[in-house]
Amino acid sequence: MAADGDVLRSLNENGDKPFIIRPVDVRFTGSTQEIKALQKAISSLGWRIVQCVTIDTGEKALDVQRDQTTDRDAIRALTETALRLEAKFNVKYDGWGTVATQR
């Protein structure tokens, strides 16, 4: 949650309007089997799959996205959801990102 605050401060400094709905990206990493299981389930949970790639460690990374605001409550809910997915699928939640949106 502390990292979320850092990102939100950065967005604010760049003129972000937090109540504008925009794509927010999230990355999960894990073994091929774990990522495949997450990949099968995540679309039904309101996420779009952006890509699935192999990273330097040999693990898989699944990049997903959903449309939402970046106000504190929405980001807290996003992080809590990602942490639940992390626990359920035995993957690592690697954070979220988006661009500052002004209109």
C-alpha positions in Angstrom: 0.0 0.0 0.0 2.9 2.3 0.6 4.1 1.8 -3.0 0.6 2.7 -4.1 0.9 6.1 -2.3 4.2 6.8 -4.1 2.6 6.1 -7.5 -0.5 8.2 -6.7 1.8 11.1 -5.6 3.7 10.9 -8.9 0.4 10.8 -10.9 -0.8 13.8 -8.9 2.5 15.7 -9.6 1.9 15.1 -13.3 -1.6 16.6 -13.3 -3.6 13.4 -13.0 -7.4 13.7 -12.5 -8.0 10.6 -10.3 -11.7 10.3 -11.0 -11.3 9.8 -14.8 -11.7 6.2 -15.8 -8.7 4.9 -17.8 -6.8 1.6 -18.3 -4.7 0.4 -15.4 -2.1 -2.2 -16.0 -1.2 -5.0 -13.5 1.6 -7.6 -13.8 1.7 -11.1 -12.2 4.7 -13.4 -12.4 5.0 -17.1 -11.7 5.7 -20.5 -13.2 4.1 -21.4 -16.5 1.5 -23.6 -14.8 0.5 -21.0 -12.3 0.3 -18.2 -14.9 -1.8 -20.5 -17.2 -4.2 -21.1 -14.4 -4.5 -17.4 -13.7 -4.8 -16.6 -17.4 -7.8 -19.0 -17.7 -9.7 -17.3 -14.8 -8.8 -13.7 -15.0 -10.9 -12.6 -18.0 -14.1 -13.7 -16.2 -13.1 -11.4 -13.4 -13.2 -8.2 -15.5 -9.6 -8.0 -16.6 -8.2 -7.9 -20.2 -5.1 -9.9 -21.0 -2.5 -7.6 -22.6 0.3 -10.2 -23.0 2.0 -13.2 -21.5 5.8 -13.3 -21.8 8.8 -15.1 -20.5 11.0 -12.9 -18.3 14.7 -13.0 -17.5 14.2 -15.4 -14.6 12.6 -18.0 -16.9 9.3 -17.4 -15.3 6.2 -16.1 -17.1 4.7 -12.7 -16.7 1.0 -12.0 -17.3 0.1 -8.4 -18.0 -3.5 -7.6 -17.5 -5.6 -4.4 -17.6 -8.9 -3.1 -16.4 -10.6 0.3 -16.7 -11.0 2.2 -13.5 -10.2 5.5 -11.7 -7.1 6.1 -9.7 -8.6 7.6 -6.6 -7.3 6.1 -3.3 -10.3 3.8 -2.7 -10.2 2.4 -6.2 -6.5 1.7 -6.1 -6.8 0.1 -2.7 -9.5 -2.2 -4.1 -7.3 -3.0 -7.1 -4.4 -3.9 -4.8 -6.5 -6.0 -2.5 -8.0 -7.9 -5.5 -4.5 -8.4 -6.9 -3.2 -9.7 -3.6 -6.2 -12.1 -3.4 -5.3 -13.4 -6.9 -1.7 -13.7 -5.9 -2.6 -15.9 -2.9 -5.2 -18.0 -4.8 -3.0 -18.7 -7.9 0.4 -18.8 -6.1 1.7 -16.0 -8.4 3.5 -12.8 -7.5 1.7 -9.5 -7.9 4.3 -7.2 -9.4 2.4 -3.9 -9.1 0.2 -1.6 -11.2 0.7 1.3 -13.5 -1.1 3.8 -15.6 -0.5 7.2 -17.2 -1.5 10.5 -15.8 -4.9 11.4 -17.3 -6.0 15.0 -17.4 -9.2 14.7 -19.5 
